[in-house]
């Protein structure tokens, strides 16, 4: 799951300007969200994570 969270944060960082502190908070938020997902596919998790951040 760590790979998916890294991919989410890298992609989200290209779309939105965020500070280091905001990234840290969002990273923990995304990790918590993805840990509840039944999927184990890293690609699917990354998509779900980006979708979560875009609607947040």
N, C-alpha and C positions, 0 to 999 in steps of 0.2 A: 504494500500500500504506500510505502514511503516514496516509491518511484512515481506513482500517480500523483501524490501531493506535490512533489517537486515539479512535475510537468504542468500541473494546474497553476502553481504559483509563477512559473516561468512565463506561461502564456498570459496569465492575468496581468502580470507586471508589464507586458508589452502593450496591453490594452488600456491600462489605468496607471496613472502615476501614484505610487504609494510610498510611504516612508518605511524605514526598516522596522519601526515599532508596529505600524499597521500590518506589514507583511507577517510579522511574528504572530500577531493576534489572528489574522486571517488564516494563516497556516494551521494553527491549533483548531480553529473553527472548522476548516475543511476536513482535517484529519478526524475530528469527532463525527462530522456528518458522514464521511465515507466509511467509518468503522461500523456504522449501522446498516450499511448496504450489504445485501446478500451476494452481490457480484464479487468475483475474485479476479476478473479480467482487468489488467492494468489500464488498457485502452478505454474500456467502458467506465472504469472508476474516474479516469481523467475527464471524460466527457461529463459525467455526473457532477464532478467537482466544479468544473467551469460553469455548468448550468446553474448550480447552486449559488456561486458567487455573482453571476450576472443577475439573478433574481433577488439577491439580498439587498 
